[in-house]
Amino acid sequence: MKKAVLFGLMIALVQLAWAQLGGSRTYSFLNLTPSARVAALGGSAIPVVDDDVSQVMLNPGALNPEMHNKLSLSTALYYADINFGYMGYAHHVDKWNTTLAGGVQYISYGTFDRINVQGFGQGQFKAAEYALYLSASRTYERIRYGATLKFITSNMEQYSSTGVALDLGATYVDSTGRFMVGAVVRNLGTQLTTYTPDNREPLPLNISVGIARQLEHLPVRFVAVFHNLQQFDIRYDDPNVEEEQDFLGIDSLNASTESNYTFDKIARHAIISAEFLLGKNLRFRVGYNHMRRQELKLSTRAGLTGFSLGFGLRISKFHLDYSMALYHMAGSSHQFTLATNLGDFIPGLR
């Protein structure tokens, strides 16, 4: 009975949060990549279960005892001097058979000049958004399931808003540890206070599933993630723009055939990536995000928009990750993540 009630509540929340993607949701910073590793893998890696605590921001079902005492710090150099990042820590409690995690995700839009309608300066203001989160997960046989509760605050000059969101996720890892499946419903929630009276906006709901497969005789793991499954057609069609076919042979806005048009709608949900596991100290990563490419490439030149790459390097007791994500021909986003186990420095935490 309890399971039926919970399932019904989830369906109701999904229906309440249903919305068109572009420009119609608040707190969109919640969908930014929490770490350089995730950014290098195309923006999502929800089925991967290992000791990377930043994975919790994508799927609380990835939270596991291997993350015990792990601390992760991440920062990204974005466009127009925008900076976003993440900090997270995990701790496993043996007597509860539960792994806990907490931290903060943020974005700073920088400092702006305040100009009145006459064109005179009136000082400066800043804009930023934060999400404080607490996660917990447990294991049932080979399934890891968890939840994340987030408290969100947003400040844009004289306008501010607060909200609350819930993530529910699960992962399955087979007996070999090389095959993983993950599923998550992210950002179920609501605004508690709004920027302006009587103007409540939906949160960026995202239902995703993913599969990861590590080859038996080669040091490589392939990952496929399908995101925003709550809405089939996530294209933005601009009738004033005509585009050439991309490297997949898909005309992004004016498909020549109905089959190409349908395939493009399906492909926009997909993120495909690979992680090359070269021993314990070195990783190389590459990813492709089809939706990002189709929405942000130039009509005259696509370049490598939608692709991303990066590496991970272990130096002594620290893990350093770097990524470069090509969002547009105008430039790329660079992200850095530093992770360590606090138990290596504080013996009492082991």
MARMARDREN-383386 format. One record per residue (C-alpha): x, y, z. Coordinates in steps of 0.2 Angstrom, whole numbers, padded with zeros to 4 digits, always signed. Layout:
BEGIN
XYZ/...
***
This chain:
BEGIN
+0000+0000+0000/+0014+0012+0005/+0023+0008-0012/+0007+0012-0022/+0004+0029-0013/+0022+0033-0016/+0021+0029-0034/+0005+0039-0036/+0013+0054-0027/+0028+0053-0040/+0016+0053-0055/+0007+0068-0048/+0023+0077-0045/+0029+0073-0063/+0012+0080-0070/+0014+0096-0060/+0031+0099-0066/+0028+0095-0084/+0034+0110-0095/+0042+0114-0111/+0061+0115-0109/+0068+0131-0116/+0065+0147-0106/+0050+0141-0095/+0059+0135-0079/+0067+0142-0065/+0083+0137-0056/+0090+0130-0072/+0108+0130-0064/+0103+0113-0056/+0106+0105-0073/+0124+0111-0074/+0138+0098-0073/+0144+0095-0055/+0162+0090-0060/+0175+0090-0074/+0172+0071-0076/+0154+0073-0079/+0157+0088-0091/+0170+0077-0101/+0157+0063-0103/+0145+0075-0111/+0135+0082-0096/+0129+0066-0088/+0135+0049-0082/+0120+0043-0071/+0123+0024-0072/+0142+0025-0066/+0145+0019-0048/+0162+0021-0041/+0170+0032-0028/+0167+0049-0037/+0156+0058-0024/+0151+0071-0037/+0140+0058-0046/+0127+0060-0031/+0122+0077-0039/+0116+0067-0055/+0109+0052-0046/+0108+0048-0027/+0107+0030-0032/+0126+0031-0036/+0130+0035-0018/+0139+0020-0011/+0151+0015+0003/+0166+0017-0008/+0163+0036-0007/+0166+0035+0012/+0175+0051+0018/+0178+0057+0000/+0178+0076-0003/+0176+0084-0020/+0178+0102-0025/+0174+0108-0042/+0174+0125-0052/+0171+0130-0070/+0176+0144-0081/+0160+0148-0090/+0155+0162-0103/+0155+0180-0099/+0164+0178-0082/+0151+0167-0075/+0158+0154-0063/+0149+0139-0056/+0154+0124-0045/+0151+0111-0032/+0157+0105-0016/+0152+0088-0009/+0157+0076+0005/+0151+0058+0009/+0151+0047+0024/+0145+0029+0026/+0137+0024+0043/+0139+0005+0046/+0126+0003+0060/+0113+0011+0048/+0119+0002+0033/+0117+0019+0025/+0128+0031+0015/+0125+0050+0018/+0132+0065+0007/+0130+0083+0008/+0136+0099+0000/+0132+0114-0011/+0130+0118-0029/+0132+0136-0035/+0132+0148-0049/+0139+0166-0048/+0134+0177-0063/+0146+0191-0058/+0144+0210-0054/+0133+0221-0065/+0131+0240-0066/+0114+0246-0061/+0108+0259-0074/+0092+0269-0072/+0081+0273-0087/+0090+0290-0089/+0106+0281-0092/+0114+0286-0075/+0124+0274-0065/+0117+0269-0048/+0130+0257-0041/+0132+0239-0044/+0124+0223-0039/+0128+0204-0040/+0117+0189-0045/+0120+0171-0039/+0110+0155-0035/+0114+0141-0023/+0107+0124-0019/+0111+0115-0002/+0108+0096-0003/+0108+0081+0008/+0108+0063+0001/+0105+0046+0008/+0106+0029+0000/+0105+0010+0004/+0107-0006-0005/+0094-0020-0009/+0103-0035-0016/+0112-0028-0032/+0101-0012-0032/+0107+0004-0024/+0093+0017-0021/+0093+0034-0014/+0086+0052-0012/+0092+0069-0012/+0084+0084-0004/+0089+0101-0010/+0085+0119-0003/+0087+0132-0016/+0090+0151-0015/+0091+0163-0029/+0096+0182-0029/+0095+0193-0044/+0097+0211-0039/+0081+0216-0029/+0072+0199-0034/+0074+0184-0024/+0067+0166-0023/+0068+0151-0013/+0063+0133-0017/+0064+0115-0013/+0068+0100-0024/+0069+0081-0022/+0079+0069-0033/+0075+0050-0033/+0087+0038-0041/+0093+0020-0042/+0107+0010-0049/+0110-0008-0053/+0128-0016-0054/+0130-0034-0060/+0141-0047-0052/+0156-0043-0063/+0155-0024-0059/+0156-0020-0078/+0138-0018-0082/+0128-0004-0074/+0111+0003-0076/+0104+0019-0068/+0088+0029-0067/+0084+0045-0059/+0070+0058-0057/+0078+0075-0054/+0071+0091-0047/+0054+0087-0042/+0049+0102-0031/+0042+0119-0031/+0046+0137-0027/+0043+0142-0009/+0044+0161-0012/+0043+0168-0030/+0053+0183-0038/+0037+0192-0041/+0019+0190-0033/+0008+0176-0040/+0021+0170-0053/+0026+0153-0048/+0037+0144-0061/+0041+0126-0063/+0058+0118-0059/+0069+0109-0072/+0062+0092-0071/+0073+0079-0079/+0069+0060-0080/+0084+0050-0086/+0090+0033-0088/+0108+0027-0093/+0118+0011-0096/+0137+0009-0094/+0147-0006-0100/+0165-0009-0097/+0173-0021-0110/+0181-0037-0103/+0197-0036-0112/+0200-0018-0115/+0201-0003-0103/+0187+0007-0109/+0169+0010-0102/+0155+0016-0114/+0141+0026-0107/+0124+0030-0115/+0112+0042-0106/+0094+0046-0111/+0088+0062-0103/+0072+0073-0102/+0061+0057-0105/+0046+0066-0097/+0044+0075-0114/+0047+0067-0131/+0049+0082-0143/+0062+0093-0135/+0067+0101-0151/+0066+0120-0154/+0060+0123-0172/+0064+0140-0179/+0056+0142-0196/+0067+0156-0201/+0083+0146-0200/+0089+0133-0213/+0103+0121-0208/+0114+0109-0217/+0115+0091-0212/+0127+0087-0197/+0139+0073-0196/+0125+0060-0192/+0116+0065-0208/+0102+0074-0199/+0095+0091-0204/+0092+0098-0187/+0078+0110-0191/+0071+0106-0208/+0072+0087-0210/+0070+0082-0228/+0060+0066-0223/+0049+0062-0209/+0060+0048-0203/+0075+0060-0201/+0064+0072-0191/+0058+0058-0180/+0076+0051-0178/+0082+0069-0173/+0069+0070-0160/+0075+0054-0152/+0093+0058-0154/+0091+0074-0144/+0088+0064-0129/+0105+0055-0130/+0122+0058-0123/+0135+0045-0128/+0153+0045-0120/+0168+0034-0117/+0180+0033-0102/+0197+0025-0105/+0203+0017-0089/+0222+0017-0091/+0227+0010-0074/+0222+0018-0057/+0231+0034-0060/+0226+0040-0077/+0209+0042-0086/+0204+0049-0103/+0186+0054-0107/+0176+0060-0123/+0158+0063-0125/+0145+0069-0137/+0128+0078-0133/+0117+0079-0148/+0104+0091-0140/+0118+0103-0136/+0125+0102-0154/+0109+0105-0163/+0104+0119-0152/+0120+0129-0151/+0129+0126-0168/+0130+0139-0181/+0119+0137-0196/+0135+0140-0207/+0147+0130-0197/+0145+0117-0184/+0163+0113-0179/+0164+0102-0164/+0150+0110-0155/+0142+0096-0144/+0158+0087-0141/+0168+0086-0124/+0184+0079-0118/+0195+0078-0103/+0206+0068-0092/+0208+0062-0074/+0225+0061-0065/+0229+0054-0048/+0244+0062-0039/+0248+0055-0022/+0232+0057-0012/+0223+0068-0024/+0212+0066-0039/+0213+0080-0052/+0200+0080-0066/+0200+0093-0081/+0187+0095-0095/+0184+0105-0110/+0166+0106-0117/+0163+0114-0133/+0146+0123-0132/+0148+0135-0146/+0161+0141-0160/+0163+0156-0149/+0172+0147-0135/+0173+0132-0123/+0169+0129-0105/+0183+0123-0094/+0180+0114-0078/+0192+0108-0064/+0189+0095-0050/+0200+0091-0035/+0195+0076-0024/+0203+0067-0010/+0199+0056+0005/+0199+0065+0021/+0203+0049+0030/+0220+0050+0023/+0223+0066+0033/+0212+0064+0048/+0215+0046+0055/+0199+0047+0066/+0188+0047+0051/+0194+0031+0044/
***
